[in-house]
Every structure is written in structure tokens, then in C-alpha cells.
């Protein structure tokens, strides 16, 4: 599985909850499928036993919230 990491502070107050950050870094599954996923699919992936998949789904939800906030401001 291809992964990537980001620092939790990149999201500021929009940082996803329930992710396991090691020294502030979160490892996520690196796939475009999360950007194209429905809310239901993200919900299912948030319950994954694989931390990288769970974190990717949670991160995508946080990214969507951040994008909506940016569009309004």
C-alpha cells in the first residue's frame, strides 16, 4: 500500500480528530479514491482496521470541511 505523511498542524483548527499522530505526523493511504468517495464510503473506511485507510478517510472529511470554509471566506 502506497502511503504518505503530513503534519497535523497543516489543517489548523480543521485537523481531523481520532487520527494517530506520531510526533505530529499522520500516515495516510495515498489514493485518489478518497477524493472521489461519497460520504457513505468515507464513513465505512473510517471504521477500517488499517490505520492508513482510516486516517485517509478522516483526512478527506477534514479537507472537505476546509474547502467549504475557504469557499465562503
N, CA, C and O atoms as a Tinker XYZ file with bonds, in Angstrom:
   292  protein
     1  N      0.844000   -1.168000    0.000000    73     2
     2  CA     0.000000    0.000000    0.000000    64     1     3
     3  C      0.894000    1.238000    0.000000    63     2     4     5
     4  O      1.805000    1.360000    0.820000    81     3
     5  N      0.626000    2.136000   -0.916000    73     3     6
     6  CA     1.375000    3.378000   -1.006000    64     5     7
     7  C      0.833000    4.362000    0.040000    63     6     8     9
     8  O     -0.376000    4.567000    0.143000    81     7
     9  N      1.733000    4.961000    0.806000    73     7    10
    10  CA     1.326000    5.897000    1.849000    64     9    11
    11  C      2.068000    7.210000    1.706000    63    10    12    13
    12  O      3.064000    7.315000    0.991000    81    11
    13  N      1.558000    8.200000    2.404000    73    11    14
    14  CA     2.255000    9.474000    2.530000    64    13    15
    15  C      1.953000   10.027000    3.915000    63    14    16    17
    16  O      1.046000    9.549000    4.596000    81    15
    17  N      2.700000   11.015000    4.323000    73    15    18
    18  CA     2.504000   11.604000    5.645000    64    17    19
    19  C      2.309000   13.104000    5.529000    63    18    20    21
    20  O      2.740000   13.737000    4.565000    81    19
    21  N      1.652000   13.651000    6.530000    73    19    22
    22  CA     1.518000   15.106000    6.639000    64    21    23
    23  C      1.551000   15.459000    8.117000    63    22    24    25
    24  O      1.310000   14.611000    8.976000    81    23
    25  N      1.849000   16.699000    8.396000    73    23    26
    26  CA     1.856000   17.161000    9.780000    64    25    27
    27  C      0.461000   17.651000   10.132000    63    26    28    29
    28  O     -0.154000   18.400000    9.373000    81    27
    29  N     -0.023000   17.234000   11.264000    73    27    30
    30  CA    -1.381000   17.538000   11.693000    64    29    31
    31  C     -1.642000   19.045000   11.749000    63    30    32    33
    32  O     -2.782000   19.478000   11.579000    81    31
    33  N     -0.623000   19.833000   11.982000    73    31    34
    34  CA    -0.798000   21.285000   12.070000    64    33    35
    35  C     -1.139000   21.914000   10.720000    63    34    36    37
    36  O     -1.560000   23.070000   10.673000    81    35
    37  N     -0.966000   21.181000    9.626000    73    35    38
    38  CA    -1.317000   21.708000    8.307000    64    37    39
    39  C     -2.791000   22.070000    8.210000    63    38    40    41
    40  O     -3.167000   22.924000    7.407000    81    39
    41  N     -3.629000   21.429000    9.021000    73    39    42
    42  CA    -5.065000   21.681000    8.981000    64    41    43
    43  C     -5.520000   22.727000    9.984000    63    42    44    45
    44  O     -6.681000   23.136000    9.959000    81    43
    45  N     -4.642000   23.165000   10.856000    73    43    46
    46  CA    -5.035000   24.143000   11.861000    64    45    47
    47  C     -6.216000   23.643000   12.676000    63    46    48    49
    48  O     -6.209000   22.511000   13.159000    81    47
    49  N     -7.231000   24.489000   12.828000    73    47    50
    50  CA    -8.402000   24.099000   13.622000    64    49    51
    51  C     -9.287000   23.090000   12.902000    63    50    52    53
    52  O    -10.236000   22.576000   13.496000    81    51
    53  N     -9.002000   22.797000   11.648000    73    51    54
    54  CA    -9.760000   21.796000   10.890000    64    53    55
    55  C     -9.113000   20.416000   10.952000    63    54    56    57
    56  O     -9.528000   19.510000   10.230000    81    55
    57  N     -8.125000   20.249000   11.785000    73    55    58
    58  CA    -7.410000   18.968000   11.898000    64    57    59
    59  C     -8.383000   17.847000   12.235000    63    58    60    61
    60  O     -9.247000   18.005000   13.098000    81    59
    61  N     -8.241000   16.723000   11.559000    73    59    62
    62  CA    -9.151000   15.611000   11.837000    64    61    63
    63  C     -8.932000   15.038000   13.237000    63    62    64    65
    64  O     -7.802000   14.909000   13.707000    81    63
    65  N    -10.038000   14.701000   13.883000    73    63    66
    66  CA    -9.960000   14.065000   15.198000    64    65    67
    67  C     -9.803000   12.561000   15.005000    63    66    68    69
    68  O    -10.077000   12.035000   13.926000    81    67
    69  N     -9.378000   11.900000   16.012000    73    67    70
    70  CA    -9.272000   10.433000   16.037000    64    69    71
    71  C     -8.217000    9.863000   15.094000    63    70    72    73
    72  O     -8.323000    8.713000   14.669000    81    71
    73  N     -7.202000   10.657000   14.765000    73    71    74
    74  CA    -6.082000   10.112000   14.000000    64    73    75
    75  C     -4.912000    9.935000   14.955000    63    74    76    77
    76  O     -4.765000   10.678000   15.926000    81    75
    77  N     -4.091000    8.950000   14.667000    73    75    78
    78  CA    -2.921000    8.679000   15.496000    64    77    79
    79  C     -1.721000    9.395000   14.889000    63    78    80    81
    80  O     -1.156000    8.943000   13.894000    81    79
    81  N     -1.342000   10.504000   15.491000    73    79    82
    82  CA    -0.198000   11.267000   15.004000    64    81    83
    83  C      1.036000   10.891000   15.810000    63    82    84    85
    84  O      1.006000   10.883000   17.041000    81    83
    85  N      2.108000   10.583000   15.119000    73    83    86
    86  CA     3.385000   10.263000   15.757000    64    85    87
    87  C      4.291000   11.472000   15.559000    63    86    88    89
    88  O      4.664000   11.808000   14.435000    81    87
    89  N      4.636000   12.114000   16.656000    73    87    90
    90  CA     5.410000   13.363000   16.615000    64    89    91
    91  C      4.737000   14.387000   15.717000    63    90    92    93
    92  O      5.412000   15.195000   15.079000    81    91
    93  N      3.399000   14.359000   15.663000    73    91    94
    94  CA     2.636000   15.315000   14.872000    64    93    95
    95  C      2.377000   14.881000   13.442000    63    94    96    97
    96  O      1.655000   15.565000   12.716000    81    95
    97  N      2.949000   13.757000   13.015000    73    95    98
    98  CA     2.792000   13.297000   11.629000    64    97    99
    99  C      1.760000   12.179000   11.538000    63    98   100   101
   100  O      1.726000   11.269000   12.367000    81    99
   101  N      0.921000   12.270000   10.507000    73    99   102
   102  CA    -0.130000   11.286000   10.262000    64   101   103
   103  C      0.200000   10.568000    8.958000    63   102   104   105
   104  O      0.525000   11.210000    7.960000    81   103
   105  N      0.119000    9.246000    8.963000    73   103   106
   106  CA     0.338000    8.444000    7.757000    64   105   107
   107  C     -1.013000    8.065000    7.182000    63   106   108   109
   108  O     -1.878000    7.545000    7.886000    81   107
   109  N     -1.189000    8.333000    5.884000    73   107   110
   110  CA    -2.445000    8.023000    5.211000    64   109   111
   111  C     -2.187000    7.186000    3.961000    63   110   112   113
   112  O     -1.099000    7.218000    3.387000    81   111
   113  N     -3.209000    6.441000    3.553000    73   111   114
   114  CA    -3.175000    5.701000    2.294000    64   113   115
   115  C     -3.204000    6.728000    1.168000    63   114   116   117
   116  O     -4.085000    7.588000    1.140000    81   115
   117  N     -2.263000    6.651000    0.254000    73   115   118
   118  CA    -2.139000    7.615000   -0.838000    64   117   119
   119  C     -2.929000    7.115000   -2.045000    63   118   120   121
   120  O     -2.419000    6.343000   -2.857000    81   119
   121  N     -4.177000    7.563000   -2.152000    73   119   122
   122  CA    -5.039000    7.149000   -3.248000    64   121   123
   123  C     -6.055000    8.245000   -3.537000    63   122   124   125
   124  O     -6.532000    8.915000   -2.621000    81   123
   125  N     -6.383000    8.426000   -4.815000    73   123   126
   126  CA    -7.391000    9.405000   -5.212000    64   125   127
   127  C     -8.808000    8.941000   -4.902000    63   126   128   129
   128  O     -9.751000    9.726000   -5.008000    81   127
   129  N     -8.971000    7.686000   -4.523000    73   127   130
   130  CA   -10.321000    7.176000   -4.282000    64   129   131
   131  C    -11.033000    7.927000   -3.173000    63   130   132   133
   132  O    -12.262000    7.993000   -3.174000    81   131
   133  N    -10.306000    8.486000   -2.240000    73   131   134
   134  CA   -10.936000    9.216000   -1.139000    64   133   135
   135  C    -11.532000   10.539000   -1.613000    63   134   136   137
   136  O    -12.587000   10.953000   -1.133000    81   135
   137  N    -10.868000   11.194000   -2.540000    73   135   138
   138  CA   -11.389000   12.453000   -3.091000    64   137   139
   139  C    -12.685000   12.232000   -3.852000    63   138   140   141
   140  O    -13.548000   13.109000   -3.881000    81   139
   141  N    -12.824000   11.077000   -4.462000    73   139   142
   142  CA   -13.993000   10.768000   -5.286000    64   141   143
   143  C    -15.089000   10.040000   -4.511000    63   142   144   145
   144  O    -16.160000    9.775000   -5.057000    81   143
   145  N    -14.837000    9.721000   -3.264000    73   143   146
   146  CA   -15.761000    8.893000   -2.468000    64   145   147
   147  C    -16.961000    9.688000   -1.981000    63   146   148   149
   148  O    -16.902000   10.901000   -1.778000    81   147
   149  N    -18.055000    8.953000   -1.801000    73   147   150
   150  CA   -19.249000    9.534000   -1.189000    64   149   151
   151  C    -19.030000    9.606000    0.327000    63   150   152   153
   152  O    -18.082000    9.033000    0.865000    81   151
   153  N    -19.923000   10.319000    0.988000    73   151   154
   154  CA   -19.851000   10.399000    2.447000    64   153   155
   155  C    -20.029000    9.011000    3.080000    63   154   156   157
   156  O    -19.411000    8.702000    4.099000    81   155
   157  N    -20.874000    8.187000    2.468000    73   155   158
   158  CA   -21.103000    6.833000    2.992000    64   157   159
   159  C    -19.837000    5.981000    2.883000    63   158   160   161
   160  O    -19.495000    5.243000    3.807000    81   159
   161  N    -19.148000    6.091000    1.751000    73   159   162
   162  CA   -17.908000    5.335000    1.579000    64   161   163
   163  C    -16.861000    5.788000    2.587000    63   162   164   165
   164  O    -16.168000    4.962000    3.181000    81   163
   165  N    -16.745000    7.099000    2.779000    73   163   166
   166  CA   -15.787000    7.603000    3.764000    64   165   167
   167  C    -16.129000    7.077000    5.157000    63   166   168   169
   168  O    -15.241000    6.708000    5.925000    81   167
   169  N    -17.408000    7.048000    5.470000    73   167   170
   170  CA   -17.842000    6.528000    6.767000    64   169   171
   171  C    -17.429000    5.088000    6.971000    63   170   172   173
   172  O    -17.000000    4.706000    8.060000    81   171
   173  N    -17.558000    4.281000    5.920000    73   171   174
   174  CA   -17.156000    2.876000    6.022000    64   173   175
   175  C    -15.649000    2.761000    6.203000    63   174   176   177
   176  O    -15.178000    1.957000    7.008000    81   175
   177  N    -14.901000    3.549000    5.472000    73   175   178
   178  CA   -13.440000    3.485000    5.574000    64   177   179
   179  C    -12.930000    4.014000    6.907000    63   178   180   181
   180  O    -11.848000    3.627000    7.350000    81   179
   181  N    -13.691000    4.890000    7.553000    73   179   182
   182  CA   -13.286000    5.390000    8.866000    64   181   183
   183  C    -13.275000    4.277000    9.911000    63   182   184   185
   184  O    -12.648000    4.416000   10.962000    81   183
   185  N    -13.961000    3.185000    9.629000    73   183   186
   186  CA   -14.001000    2.044000   10.547000    64   185   187
   187  C    -13.004000    0.955000   10.163000    63   186   188   189
   188  O    -13.039000   -0.141000   10.721000    81   187
   189  N    -12.123000    1.247000    9.224000    73   187   190
   190  CA   -11.147000    0.263000    8.760000    64   189   191
   191  C    -10.184000   -0.133000    9.873000    63   190   192   193
   192  O     -9.857000    0.668000   10.748000    81   191
   193  N     -9.742000   -1.374000    9.821000    73   191   194
   194  CA    -8.724000   -1.844000   10.765000    64   193   195
   195  C     -7.338000   -1.348000   10.376000    63   194   196   197
   196  O     -6.416000   -1.362000   11.191000    81   195
   197  N     -7.193000   -0.904000    9.120000    73   195   198
   198  CA    -5.902000   -0.391000    8.649000    64   197   199
   199  C     -5.804000    1.104000    8.974000    63   198   200   201
   200  O     -6.579000    1.901000    8.445000    81   199
   201  N     -4.873000    1.484000    9.825000    73   199   202
   202  CA    -4.776000    2.891000   10.226000    64   201   203
   203  C     -4.619000    3.859000    9.048000    63   202   204   205
   204  O     -5.200000    4.944000    9.071000    81   203
   205  N     -3.855000    3.494000    8.032000    73   203   206
   206  CA    -3.640000    4.408000    6.906000    64   205   207
   207  C     -4.939000    4.672000    6.148000    63   206   208   209
   208  O     -5.150000    5.782000    5.660000    81   207
   209  N     -5.807000    3.674000    6.042000    73   207   210
   210  CA    -7.100000    3.837000    5.370000    64   209   211
   211  C     -8.018000    4.693000    6.237000    63   210   212   213
   212  O     -8.659000    5.622000    5.746000    81   211
   213  N     -8.077000    4.379000    7.514000    73   211   214
   214  CA    -8.893000    5.165000    8.451000    64   213   215
   215  C     -8.463000    6.625000    8.436000    63   214   216   217
   216  O     -9.305000    7.520000    8.357000    81   215
   217  N     -7.175000    6.868000    8.508000    73   215   218
   218  CA    -6.660000    8.237000    8.528000    64   217   219
   219  C     -6.922000    8.957000    7.210000    63   218   220   221
   220  O     -7.187000   10.159000    7.208000    81   219
   221  N     -6.853000    8.244000    6.095000    73   219   222
   222  CA    -7.124000    8.864000    4.802000    64   221   223
   223  C     -8.577000    9.317000    4.715000    63   222   224   225
   224  O     -8.853000   10.403000    4.207000    81   223
   225  N     -9.499000    8.508000    5.199000    73   223   226
   226  CA   -10.913000    8.880000    5.178000    64   225   227
   227  C    -11.172000   10.072000    6.096000    63   226   228   229
   228  O    -11.877000   11.007000    5.716000    81   227
   229  N    -10.614000   10.042000    7.283000    73   227   230
   230  CA   -10.787000   11.162000    8.216000    64   229   231
   231  C    -10.159000   12.437000    7.671000    63   230   232   233
   232  O    -10.711000   13.525000    7.834000    81   231
   233  N     -9.025000   12.304000    7.034000    73   231   234
   234  CA    -8.339000   13.457000    6.448000    64   233   235
   235  C     -9.148000   14.036000    5.298000    63   234   236   237
   236  O     -9.221000   15.256000    5.150000    81   235
   237  N     -9.754000   13.183000    4.482000    73   235   238
   238  CA   -10.578000   13.669000    3.374000    64   237   239
   239  C    -11.779000   14.450000    3.897000    63   238   240   241
   240  O    -12.130000   15.488000    3.335000    81   239
   241  N    -12.403000   13.975000    4.945000    73   239   242
   242  CA   -13.521000   14.726000    5.534000    64   241   243
   243  C    -13.044000   16.093000    6.036000    63   242   244   245
   244  O    -13.720000   17.102000    5.833000    81   243
   245  N    -11.895000   16.123000    6.680000    73   243   246
   246  CA   -11.343000   17.392000    7.167000    64   245   247
   247  C    -11.023000   18.313000    5.991000    63   246   248   249
   248  O    -11.263000   19.518000    6.065000    81   247
   249  N    -10.488000   17.760000    4.915000    73   247   250
   250  CA   -10.166000   18.556000    3.733000    64   249   251
   251  C    -11.433000   19.154000    3.122000    63   250   252   253
   252  O    -11.431000   20.310000    2.698000    81   251
   253  N    -12.498000   18.383000    3.076000    73   251   254
   254  CA   -13.764000   18.885000    2.538000    64   253   255
   255  C    -14.319000   20.018000    3.386000    63   254   256   257
   256  O    -14.823000   21.006000    2.851000    81   255
   257  N    -14.231000   19.882000    4.706000    73   255   258
   258  CA   -14.660000   20.970000    5.589000    64   257   259
   259  C    -13.835000   22.226000    5.353000    63   258   260   261
   260  O    -14.375000   23.330000    5.274000    81   259
   261  N    -12.542000   22.053000    5.241000    73   259   262
   262  CA   -11.645000   23.178000    4.994000    64   261   263
   263  C    -11.947000   23.827000    3.650000    63   262   264   265
   264  O    -11.962000   25.054000    3.552000    81   263
   265  N    -12.185000   23.042000    2.625000    73   263   266
   266  CA   -12.504000   23.581000    1.295000    64   265   267
   267  C    -13.795000   24.390000    1.319000    63   266   268   269
   268  O    -13.881000   25.445000    0.690000    81   267
   269  N    -14.815000   23.891000    2.054000    73   267   270
   270  CA   -16.084000   24.640000    2.152000    64   269   271
   271  C    -15.863000   25.958000    2.883000    63   270   272   273
   272  O    -16.414000   26.987000    2.490000    81   271
   273  N    -15.058000   25.934000    3.948000    73   271   274
   274  CA   -14.775000   27.156000    4.683000    64   273   275
   275  C    -14.048000   28.172000    3.801000    63   274   276   277
   276  O    -14.369000   29.360000    3.816000    81   275
   277  N    -13.062000   27.692000    3.030000    73   275   278
   278  CA   -12.325000   28.593000    2.141000    64   277   279
   279  C    -13.232000   29.203000    1.076000    63   278   280   281
   280  O    -13.067000   30.368000    0.714000    81   279
   281  N    -14.179000   28.431000    0.578000    73   279   282
   282  CA   -15.082000   28.919000   -0.461000    64   281   283
   283  C    -15.985000   30.038000    0.081000    63   282   284   285
   284  O    -16.385000   30.929000   -0.667000    81   283
   285  N    -16.299000   29.988000    1.369000    73   283   286
   286  CA   -17.167000   31.007000    1.984000    64   285   287
   287  C    -16.405000   32.261000    2.384000    63   286   288   289
   288  O    -16.988000   33.342000    2.469000    81   287
   289  N    -15.114000   32.127000    2.628000    73   287   290
   290  CA   -14.347000   33.254000    3.171000    64   289   291
   291  C    -13.379000   33.822000    2.194000    63   290   292
   292  O    -12.666000   34.774000    2.514000    81   291
